[in-house]
Amino acid sequence: MPKPYPKEFRDDVVAVARKGEAPLSQIAKDFGISEGCLHNWLKSADVEDGLRAGATGAEKAELRELKKRNRLLEQENEVLRRAAAYLSQANLPGK
């Protein structure tokens, strides 16, 4: 996977594209990126600026962390459930 471009570079490209002085294909070519990449950057910038509905980068990171924490808690809960079942079997009379 290629190394991501620095945020400053992406911001500069988006600013130039938003001016609308040249077609997006020409801007992408001038900066050495693909046109699809430029479209993605523009969409992300619109979401971050509140011009378009969607989850911002910070919200996506928070959701990722919450899902990770939820998985961990579910695993811990399962371990505790199995331990309780094992210990209750050990305490049954006749064993």
Protein Blocks (a to p, Z undefined) as FASTA:
>chain_A
ZZdddfklmmmmmmmmmnopacfklmmmmnopafklmmmmmmmmmmmnopagcddfklmm
mmmmmmmmmmmmmmmmmmmmmmmmmmmmmmpghZZ
